[in-house]
Amino acid sequence: MSDDISIWTLKKMPMQEVIQYIEQNSTPAYRARMAKINQADYERLPSEQAQDKLAAAISKMSEQEYTDYLLELVDE
């Protein structure tokens, strides 16, 4: 899924850059799961709204949950 980036680099990036990285380097299924919505619903969202959903979901995650998602992203 990703291009040789570390989880620590992602964690230091501004949220909007992380969202863009996720959008460019993950599957729709991963993004929908991360946003905690159905994949079909996620795929119907305009790009900006999908990014907003991701940002909102991330802001509600515990540090451990966020770390787990990022680890999954960089390990793929």
N, C-alpha and C positions, 0 to 999 in steps of 0.2 A: 503493500500500500504506500510506502513512503520512500523518500529519496535521502537516505543516510543522514538523518537529523536526529539529534539526541532529545530525550524527554526533557532534559534540563534546558536545552535551547528553547524548546516549545514553551516551557513554563515561564521563561524570562521574556518571551515575546508579548507585545500588547495583544489584548483579546481579539481585536479585529484581524490581526495578522494570523493568529492561531486559527480563527474561523476560516479565513481564506485558505490556509494550509490544509485544514481538514477537508474543505470543499474540493480542493484540487487533488488530494492524495488518498481519498477513501471512497468506499462504495456508498451508494444511496442507502443500502441496508444499514451500514454502520452509522451514517449520519442520522437516520431515522431513529435508530436505537438510542443513540446518544441524546437526541432531542426528545426521546420518550414519546414518540408518536408512531402511528402505523406508517409503514413504508409507502404505501399507495398515497396516503394523505400528504406525506412529506414531499413526494415527487410531484404532486399537483401544485405545491406552493411556488410562488414566484421566488427567484433567487434571493432577493433582499429579505423577504419574509422568512424563508428557510434559514437564512443566516441569523435572523433575529430569534427564531425558535431555538437554534443551537446556543446562541449566547445566553438566552434566558435559562435554558436547561443547565448550562455549565455554571452559571452564577448560583444556582440552587444546589449544586453537587457538593458533597464533602470533598476535602482535599484528597482523600484516599480514592474515592470514586473517580474523580477527575484524573488522578495519576494512573489508575487502572485503564481508563479509556486511552490515555496517551501512550501507555506502554503497549497496548494492543495495536495502536496505530503504527508506532515505530518498529514493532517486532514483525509486522506482516511483510 
